[in-house]
Each structure stands twice: as structure tokens, then as C-alpha cells.
Amino acid sequence: MSEDVVAQSVNVKNIGLRGVTVADTKISFIDGDNGILLYRGYRIEELVELSSFMEVAFLLLNGYLPKKKELEDFESALKDARDLPAFFVEILKKCPANADPMDMLQTGICLMAMFDPGPKEESRETHIRKSLRLIASIPAMIAAWHRIRQGLEPVPPDERLSHAANFLWQLHGSEPDEKTASVLDKCLILHAEHTFNASTFACRQVVSTQARLYAGVAASLGALSGRLHGGANSRVMEMLLALENEKDIDRWVTNELDHGRRIMGMGHAVYKTMDPRAGFLKQMAVELGVKTGMEKWRILSEKLEASSIREFRKRGKTDILPNVDFYSAPVYFMMGIPPDLMTPVFAMSRIVGWCAHIIEEKFAEAQEKPALYRPKAEYVGQYFGLTGCRYESLVKKEEKLSGS
Ligand SMILES: CC(C)(COP(=O)(O)OP(=O)(O)OC[C@H]1O[C@@H](n2cnc3c(N)ncnc32)[C@H](O)[C@@H]1OP(=O)(O)O)[C@@H](O)C(=O)NCCC(=O)NCCS
């Protein structure tokens, strides 16, 4: 190894890998200083205003915008994959009703792996088939789980309905109005992809070992569940519910920060300006607040946002602003989605990004050839052997002690 490479690899040591480029990707781009997010070269603002989740899913997986017929075929393949296998529902019925929905989802992915018709098929086409199977079945799993844990029967899918509308139908057992379904569709677009975030890096790292797609997705779900990542939206809603009757939000925020606690939904590892997704979600909170008569959650969120920003600034932190999870919490709540299902709903969208990255990683679509991730760590422990101390077995030590 040349001296240059050695010097570089020493410099790379960086807790949390902030600012370290570990791979190339053609899937998305973020400019954190200027609040820019692109999916396959298209600005998120245009996609959310003009496109649909189905179109964005096609774009992310295939790398180009679909023609009309391609989009129809894609949507129809997803509709065909919506039904959950009967065994799956039977297993859910045996799970404890208070199980964490993210654990249920992770288990669900492994079950789907075991019952895949061609689990060992490794072509790009099979990866697309498996991706569609998961994009279609994750919402079905979430909805079925929510019904079953309330002692209700799962609702069968309705093929007349869009991906977002069908999810709300299967979750609540009543058809959503057009506005609510359209807001959810836009939320799914906003959450679908975000470069090398923790859960995406997790699946890329797992499949770089040539592990299968389902193994990568199960790893991603584990990473997403954490409160510093996708788990934040559930925590934001818990925080808002706890603050429902709080008169002095400023005092509450100061107290949280004084005790070293984090305000969930605020701050981002990459964006140092407004997260471009957060502005859309804030606007959706305004619209749904008016529509549902639940404006108090939007008002409370805005008070908390303003109070947190003021307090962060007093402490010299000018770049901690709402992220995608902050306003998605009141938006989902106003759609009747309970707090503990908010992270699973995030997964129901991000599954598209994960699958796109798994395919890119496995088929080396942005680099010369597939490569196993194998970073280095600097050993900062002790060197017993090298410093003269030697390993002594327990038996020997005991023999010494007993004098034998
Ligand atoms: C997402 C997050 C981990 C990114 O953090 P980061 O900018 O990469 O860096 P750090 O976690 O090291 O935070 C930097 C500093 O800002 C503070 N900070 C960042 N976000 C904060 C928050 N939401 N509340 C309170 N303090 C926060 C940290 O405590 C740290 O302070 P210190 O330097 O005095 O120790 C962080 O903003 C956070 O924990 N947010 C809340 C959880 C969340 O919403 N996650 C979803 C992200 S999309």
C-alpha cells in the first residue's frame, strides 16, 4: 500500500462517517447547504407537485420516468402483489398485540423471504419482482397488523384504489376521501429516498456480502426503527401528545435541552438549512388541520418549532431546523395513523429507495464492479501479548492458587 493511501485511510477516521464518501450512486443527490434533493436527477419539489408515488417508485427502481403503458403495467403488478399470504395473517394473529410494529415488519420481511417463489434467483429482473412484492406487501402488513391487534379481521385490498388510498382503506376499513389519499401519496414521494442515510447504508452494506434482498431490507428496517432515524416521527407525535395541555412551551423546551434531551424531528445530519421535504409537510399539516378540524396539532407543532429554534439559537446552534419527521407526525395523526405506525409508514415509502440501492449495489450500476464493504477501525485497546503480559488459563491460575 502506498504511503498516500495509508495517510488517507488514517484521515478517514470519523465517528458517524459524517462527510465520508463511501460509494458512488446514481439514485439521488443531496446538497445539504442549499436544501436541494434530487431523485434520479429530478427535483423533489417537481416530483411532489406533479408526479405520483407509483411514478416515483418506477423512476427510482428503473432509473427513468415510465411511459404510460409501463406505468400501467407497474401499477397493475403492484396491485396483483397486494394480497398477503394466508399463513402470514395466521402468524400475526398469534403475535402479542402490544408487539412493536417495527418488530412485526422485520419479522414479516423474513417470512416473505421464506415463502418467496424463487428465493435464490439473483437476476436483476428477479430483484425487481421481489421489490414489487415488498412495496405491495409492506402496507398490507401494517394494515393487517393494526386490525388484528385491535381484535378485528384484516380488510382485503381494493383494486380500484391507488396505493395510498388502498392502504388507508385496509387500515381503517373505510375509503379515504380524495384529498387525504393525495396527501398520503405526496408523503410517500417525500420519504421514498435519501441517499446514504443509516437504513440505506445498512442494506447496501448487507447486500455487498452478496446476501439476498430480503436480508438487506430486514437490516434497513432495524436501522430505521431507531429514534435518531425513522423512529423520530413516532417520538414527535408522543411529544406533541404530551404537550397537548402544556401552557409554557418555551419553558418545556429549555428544560429538555438543559437536561441534555433532544427535540425530536429537529436537526439533520446533512441539511444545514431547511430540509426541503419539511416545508411540504408543514403545508400539508395546514391543509389537513383545516379539513379535519384538528388544527390544534398544527398550531402546537408550529409553536414547538418556533420555540426550539429560538432556544437552539440562544445556545449558538443556528442550523437545527425541522426535518422530514417533524411535520409528518401531525400529518399522519390527522389521517388517523396512530403514533407507533408512523415509522412503519415511513418504511412503506422508503422500501422503494432501499430496493433501488440494493439493486445498484448488487449489480454495480454506479461503479466498476461489486465490492464488499470492509472499513477499518483503529484499535485503541491494550496489547497484552506485545507488552510482555501473557495469557494464563483459568486452570493454571487455580493450580497456582491451590499450590499444586
Ligand atoms: C438527526 C441528528 C442525529 C443529526 O445530528 P448531527 O447534526 O449529525 O449531529 P449531532 O447528533 O452530533 O448533534 C450536533 C449537536 O447538536 C445538538 N442537536 C442536534 N439535534 C438536536 C435536537 N433535535 N435536539 C437537541 N439537540 C440537538 C446535539 O446535541 C449536538 O450538541 P453538542 O455539540 O453540544 O453535543 C440530530 O439532529 C437529532 O438527534 N435529531 C433528533 C432526532 C431526529 O429528528 N431524527 C430524524 C432525522 S431525519
The ligand as an SDF file (V2000), in Angstrom:
LIG
                    3D

 48 50  0  0  0  0  0  0  0  0999 V2000
  -30.6030   13.8270   13.2750 C   0  0  0  0  0  0  0  0  0  0  0  0
  -29.4480   14.1710   14.2060 C   0  0  0  0  0  0  0  0  0  0  0  0
  -28.9200   12.8720   14.8150 C   0  0  0  0  0  0  0  0  0  0  0  0
  -28.3750   14.8300   13.3880 C   0  0  0  0  0  0  0  0  0  0  0  0
  -27.4180   15.3060   14.2610 O   0  0  0  0  0  0  0  0  0  0  0  0
  -25.9860   15.8660   13.7370 P   0  0  0  0  0  0  0  0  0  0  0  0
  -26.1680   17.2290   13.2230 O   0  0  0  0  0  0  0  0  0  0  0  0
  -25.4410   14.8980   12.7850 O   0  0  0  0  0  0  0  0  0  0  0  0
  -25.0020   15.8780   14.9010 O   0  0  0  0  0  0  0  0  0  0  0  0
  -25.1090   15.5620   16.4050 P   0  0  0  0  0  0  0  0  0  0  0  0
  -26.0730   14.4560   16.6950 O   0  0  0  0  0  0  0  0  0  0  0  0
  -23.7180   15.3210   16.8210 O   0  0  0  0  0  0  0  0  0  0  0  0
  -25.6090   16.9410   17.0010 O   0  0  0  0  0  0  0  0  0  0  0  0
  -24.8040   18.1030   16.9870 C   0  0  0  0  0  0  0  0  0  0  0  0
  -25.1380   18.9760   18.1820 C   0  0  0  0  0  0  0  0  0  0  0  0
  -26.4620   19.4810   18.0220 O   0  0  0  0  0  0  0  0  0  0  0  0
  -27.3180   19.0130   19.0560 C   0  0  0  0  0  0  0  0  0  0  0  0
  -28.5930   18.6050   18.4630 N   0  0  0  0  0  0  0  0  0  0  0  0
  -28.8070   18.1780   17.1960 C   0  0  0  0  0  0  0  0  0  0  0  0
  -30.1010   17.9250   17.0300 N   0  0  0  0  0  0  0  0  0  0  0  0
  -30.7000   18.1810   18.2130 C   0  0  0  0  0  0  0  0  0  0  0  0
  -32.0340   18.0740   18.6490 C   0  0  0  0  0  0  0  0  0  0  0  0
  -33.0100   17.6400   17.8340 N   0  0  0  0  0  0  0  0  0  0  0  0
  -32.3270   18.3970   19.9150 N   0  0  0  0  0  0  0  0  0  0  0  0
  -31.3470   18.8190   20.7570 C   0  0  0  0  0  0  0  0  0  0  0  0
  -30.0560   18.9370   20.4000 N   0  0  0  0  0  0  0  0  0  0  0  0
  -29.7520   18.6050   19.1300 C   0  0  0  0  0  0  0  0  0  0  0  0
  -26.6020   17.8080   19.6390 C   0  0  0  0  0  0  0  0  0  0  0  0
  -26.9760   17.5820   20.9820 O   0  0  0  0  0  0  0  0  0  0  0  0
  -25.1630   18.2020   19.4920 C   0  0  0  0  0  0  0  0  0  0  0  0
  -24.8580   19.1180   20.5290 O   0  0  0  0  0  0  0  0  0  0  0  0
  -23.3680   19.1900   21.1520 P   0  0  0  0  0  0  0  0  0  0  0  0
  -22.4750   19.5300   20.0150 O   0  0  0  0  0  0  0  0  0  0  0  0
  -23.4990   20.2760   22.1510 O   0  0  0  0  0  0  0  0  0  0  0  0
  -23.1090   17.8330   21.7250 O   0  0  0  0  0  0  0  0  0  0  0  0
  -29.9150   15.1450   15.3140 C   0  0  0  0  0  0  0  0  0  0  0  0
  -30.2910   16.3720   14.7690 O   0  0  0  0  0  0  0  0  0  0  0  0
  -31.0440   14.5770   16.1580 C   0  0  0  0  0  0  0  0  0  0  0  0
  -30.7950   13.7820   17.0580 O   0  0  0  0  0  0  0  0  0  0  0  0
  -32.3190   14.9710   15.8800 N   0  0  0  0  0  0  0  0  0  0  0  0
  -33.4400   14.4450   16.6050 C   0  0  0  0  0  0  0  0  0  0  0  0
  -33.8250   13.0940   16.0550 C   0  0  0  0  0  0  0  0  0  0  0  0
  -34.4480   13.1770   14.6860 C   0  0  0  0  0  0  0  0  0  0  0  0
  -35.3040   14.0020   14.4480 O   0  0  0  0  0  0  0  0  0  0  0  0
  -34.0250   12.2920   13.7940 N   0  0  0  0  0  0  0  0  0  0  0  0
  -34.5390   12.2120   12.4500 C   0  0  0  0  0  0  0  0  0  0  0  0
  -33.5280   12.7030   11.4760 C   0  0  0  0  0  0  0  0  0  0  0  0
  -34.2170   12.8210    9.8470 S   0  0  0  0  0  0  0  0  0  0  0  0
  1  2  1  0
  2  3  1  0
  2  4  1  0
  2 36  1  0
  4  5  1  0
  5  6  1  0
  6  7  2  0
  6  8  1  0
  6  9  1  0
  9 10  1  0
 10 11  2  0
 10 12  1  0
 10 13  1  0
 13 14  1  0
 14 15  1  0
 15 16  1  0
 15 30  1  0
 16 17  1  0
 17 18  1  0
 17 28  1  0
 18 19  1  0
 18 27  1  0
 19 20  2  0
 20 21  1  0
 21 22  1  0
 21 27  2  0
 22 23  1  0
 22 24  2  0
 24 25  1  0
 25 26  2  0
 26 27  1  0
 28 29  1  0
 28 30  1  0
 30 31  1  0
 31 32  1  0
 32 33  2  0
 32 34  1  0
 32 35  1  0
 36 37  1  0
 36 38  1  0
 38 39  2  0
 38 40  1  0
 40 41  1  0
 41 42  1  0
 42 43  1  0
 43 44  2  0
 43 45  1  0
 45 46  1  0
 46 47  1  0
 47 48  1  0
M  END
$$$$
